[in-house]
Amino acid sequence: MDDTWRTSAVGLVLARPPRLLGTEPFFMEFIAGIEERLAAHGRSVLLHVVAHHDAEIAAYRRWARQRLVDAVVLVNPSVDDARPAVLRDLRLPVVVAGEPTGDNPAVRRDDAGSMRAALAHLVGLGHRRVARISGPDALLHTRTRTAALLTAAAESAVDAVVVAGDYSAESGARLTTGLLDGPDPPTAIIYDNDLMAVAGLHAVTELGHRVPRDVSLIAWDDSSLCRLASPALTTMSLDVHSFGESVGESVLRLVTGESVPQRWCATETVVVRGTTGPPR
């Protein structure tokens, strides 16, 4: 980056429907963590919400042309992701929140270890038919979780199935209904986010089943949605604010020319509440 290119902003583009962003707590807490770390050094987050990756790339080109940001936080790396190469060509420094892409510094989550912990909790309760409603399959962390679940399930003689959602309440409800209406319904379901899990809980109730007597549910990423549900949802808990702070710290080191080590979040822990129990 040219020495004259200095702003007080760090860019973050979220390629997801705005209506979903307004109902999903994860990113708001994540952004708050980044912002808190940057604000202590006189910097802020320039947030842009778009519908898809093509619009995200267009935003990066505009930011680079107008020299609006010193660095970019890249979220949700995916298979055949074109964004890292574009950012490299634009000479925009990058910190990845998630699976590393190329030689960009990253702050990673232990998705494999966390998935093994979720399954171990269910296996300990006696479950042998487990389903997972995942996020989009193109995302790298989705594939990491899927591989970890299927490997751990095979080791524990568990019949596991994965169906892909899109993080929305609609997909959580629809896919939950499809799983439970099938010929061999699971006795437990793991969801890749809190919004799908809460919608799944409502769907289970509407079908006339009881939680956890008929089916156990685990949500990914603890939030107020999970704590206020009835019954309160068992979750895989990550300190999302701390995750954002770690990303902010890596960004600060990057823009000041310091070495940026790869960082790891702690493995998520199972917070047991009212939606998991032994299978009937």
C-alpha positions in Angstrom: 0.0 0.0 0.0 1.2 3.5 -0.9 2.4 5.5 2.2 0.0 8.3 1.3 -3.0 5.9 1.5 -4.0 6.2 5.1 -7.6 6.5 6.5 -9.2 5.7 9.8 -11.5 3.0 8.4 -11.4 -0.7 8.1 -13.9 -2.2 5.6 -16.3 -5.0 6.2 -18.8 -6.2 3.5 -21.5 -8.6 4.4 -23.0 -10.4 1.4 -26.3 -11.6 2.9 -29.9 -10.4 2.7 -30.4 -7.3 4.9 -33.6 -8.8 6.4 -31.5 -11.8 7.7 -28.8 -9.5 9.1 -31.4 -7.7 11.1 -32.6 -10.9 12.8 -29.4 -12.8 13.2 -27.4 -11.6 16.4 -24.0 -13.1 15.4 -22.7 -10.4 13.1 -23.9 -7.5 15.3 -21.9 -8.9 18.2 -19.0 -9.7 16.0 -18.9 -6.2 14.5 -19.2 -4.7 18.0 -16.0 -6.6 19.1 -14.1 -5.3 16.1 -15.3 -1.8 16.6 -14.4 -1.8 20.3 -10.8 -2.8 19.5 -10.4 -0.4 16.7 -12.0 2.6 18.5 -9.3 2.5 21.1 -6.9 3.4 18.3 -9.0 6.0 16.6 -10.3 3.7 13.9 -13.8 2.5 12.9 -15.6 -0.1 10.8 -17.0 0.9 7.4 -19.8 -1.6 7.0 -21.5 -2.3 3.7 -24.3 -4.9 3.2 -24.9 -6.4 -0.2 -26.9 -9.2 -1.7 -24.1 -11.3 -3.3 -20.3 -11.6 -3.9 -20.3 -9.7 -7.2 -21.7 -6.7 -5.4 -19.1 -7.2 -2.6 -16.3 -7.2 -5.1 -17.7 -4.0 -6.7 -17.6 -2.4 -3.3 -13.9 -3.4 -2.8 -13.1 -1.8 -6.2 -14.8 1.4 -5.3 -13.1 1.5 -1.9 -9.7 1.0 -3.4 -10.4 3.6 -6.2 -11.5 6.2 -3.6 -9.0 5.1 -1.0 -11.7 4.8 1.7 -10.2 2.0 3.8 -6.8 0.9 5.0 -7.7 -2.8 5.2 -10.6 -5.3 4.8 -12.0 -8.0 7.0 -13.1 -10.9 4.9 -15.8 -13.1 6.3 -17.3 -16.4 5.2 -14.5 -17.7 2.9 -15.9 -20.1 0.4 -14.9 -22.7 -2.2 -13.5 -21.2 -5.3 -13.6 -17.8 -3.6 -12.7 -15.0 -6.1 -12.4 -12.3 -3.4 -8.9 -12.9 -2.1 -7.4 -12.5 -5.6 -9.3 -9.4 -6.2 -8.2 -7.8 -2.9 -4.6 -8.8 -3.7 -4.8 -7.1 -7.1 -6.3 -4.0 -5.4 -3.5 -4.0 -2.9 -6.0 -4.0 0.0 -4.6 -5.7 3.1 -6.9 -8.5 4.4 -7.6 -10.2 7.7 -9.8 -13.3 7.2 -12.3 -14.2 9.9 -12.5 -17.9 9.4 -10.6 -20.5 7.4 -7.4 -18.9 5.9 -7.2 -18.0 2.2 -3.8 -18.0 0.7 -1.2 -16.3 2.9 -3.7 -13.8 4.4 -3.6 -13.6 8.2 -6.6 -15.2 9.8 -8.5 -15.5 13.0 -9.9 -19.1 13.0 -12.7 -20.9 14.9 -12.2 -24.5 15.9 -15.2 -25.7 13.9 -14.0 -29.4 13.8 -13.4 -29.6 17.6 -16.7 -27.8 18.3 -18.7 -30.2 16.1 -17.1 -33.2 17.8 -18.0 -31.7 21.2 -21.7 -31.2 20.0 -21.9 -34.8 18.8 -20.2 -36.2 22.0 -22.9 -34.5 24.1 -25.6 -36.2 22.1 -23.9 -39.6 22.0 -23.4 -39.4 25.8 -27.2 -39.0 26.1 -27.7 -42.1 24.0 -28.6 -40.6 20.5 -27.7 -42.7 17.5 -29.7 -40.9 14.7 -28.5 -37.3 14.4 -29.2 -34.7 11.8 -27.6 -31.4 11.1 -29.2 -28.4 9.4 -26.1 -26.6 8.0 -25.4 -23.2 6.5 -24.7 -23.0 2.7 -22.4 -25.9 1.6 -20.1 -23.6 -0.4 -18.8 -22.0 2.8 -15.5 -23.5 4.0 -16.5 -23.6 7.7 -19.7 -25.5 6.7 -17.6 -28.1 5.0 -15.2 -28.4 7.9 -18.1 -28.9 10.3 -19.7 -31.5 8.0 -16.5 -33.5 7.6 -16.0 -33.4 11.4 -19.6 -34.6 12.1 -19.5 -37.4 9.6 -16.1 -38.6 10.8 -17.0 -38.5 14.5 -20.4 -40.1 13.7 -18.7 -43.1 12.0 -16.4 -43.5 14.9 -19.3 -43.6 17.3 -21.7 -45.8 15.2 -24.1 -42.9 14.8 -26.3 -42.5 11.7 -25.8 -38.9 10.7 -27.4 -36.9 7.9 -26.7 -33.3 6.8 -29.1 -31.0 4.9 -28.1 -27.5 3.8 -30.1 -24.4 4.9 -29.3 -20.7 4.4 -29.3 -19.5 8.0 -32.9 -18.1 7.7 -35.8 -19.0 9.9 -37.7 -20.3 6.9 -35.1 -22.8 6.0 -34.8 -23.9 9.6 -38.5 -24.6 9.9 -38.9 -26.2 6.5 -35.9 -28.6 6.8 -36.9 -29.5 10.4 -40.3 -30.5 9.2 -38.9 -32.5 6.4 -36.5 -34.4 8.7 -39.2 -35.3 11.2 -41.8 -36.2 8.6 -39.3 -38.7 7.0 -39.4 -42.5 7.3 -36.6 -42.6 9.8 -36.6 -39.3 11.7 -33.6 -38.2 13.8 -33.7 -38.2 17.6 -31.5 -35.1 17.6 -30.8 -32.1 15.3 -27.9 -29.7 15.3 -28.4 -26.3 13.7 -25.6 -24.1 12.2 -27.1 -20.9 13.7 -29.5 -19.7 16.4 -32.2 -18.4 14.0 -32.7 -21.7 12.3 -32.7 -23.5 15.6 -35.4 -21.3 17.1 -37.5 -21.7 14.0 -36.9 -25.5 14.2 -38.0 -25.5 17.8 -41.3 -23.9 16.7 -41.7 -26.3 13.9 -41.2 -29.3 16.2 -44.0 -28.0 18.5 -46.3 -27.3 15.6 -45.9 -31.0 14.5 -47.1 -32.1 17.9 -43.7 -33.3 19.1 -42.2 -32.5 22.5 -38.6 -31.2 23.1 -36.5 -33.0 24.3 -38.7 -36.0 24.8 -39.2 -36.7 21.1 -36.3 -34.8 19.6 -33.3 -33.0 21.1 -32.0 -29.7 19.5 -28.7 -27.9 19.6 -28.1 -24.4 18.3 -24.8 -23.0 17.1 -23.7 -19.7 18.7 -25.4 -18.8 21.9 -27.5 -15.7 21.9 -30.5 -14.1 23.6 -32.7 -15.8 21.0 -31.6 -19.2 22.4 -31.9 -18.1 26.1 -35.4 -16.7 25.6 -36.8 -19.6 23.7 -39.2 -22.0 25.5 -37.6 -24.3 26.4 -34.3 -22.5 26.3 -32.0 -24.0 23.7 -28.9 -26.0 24.4 -26.1 -24.3 22.4 -22.5 -24.4 21.2 -21.2 -21.2 22.9 -18.6 -18.9 21.5 -17.6 -15.5 22.8 -18.5 -13.8 19.6 -17.5 -10.3 20.9 -14.1 -11.7 21.8 -13.8 -13.2 18.3 -14.4 -9.7 16.9 -11.8 -8.2 19.2 -9.2 -10.7 18.0 -10.0 -9.8 14.4 -9.7 -6.1 15.3 -6.3 -6.7 17.0 -5.0 -8.5 13.9 -6.2 -5.6 11.7 -4.4 -3.1 13.9 -1.2 -5.1 13.6 -1.6 -5.4 9.8 -2.1 -1.7 9.1 0.8 -0.7 11.3 3.2 -3.1 9.5 3.7 -5.5 12.4 3.7 -9.3 11.9 0.3 -10.8 12.3 0.2 -14.3 13.8 -2.6 -16.7 13.0 -5.1 -16.6 15.9 -7.5 -19.3 17.1 -10.7 -18.9 19.1 -11.3 -21.3 21.9 -13.2 -24.5 21.1 -16.9 -23.9 21.6 -18.4 -25.4 24.7 -21.8 -27.1 25.1 -24.2 -25.0 27.2 -26.8 -27.5 28.3 -30.3 -26.1 28.6 -33.8 -27.5 28.1 -33.7 -28.9 24.5 -31.4 -31.9 24.9 -32.1 -35.1 26.8 -32.0 -38.9 26.3 -33.9 -40.2 23.3 -37.3 -41.7 24.0 
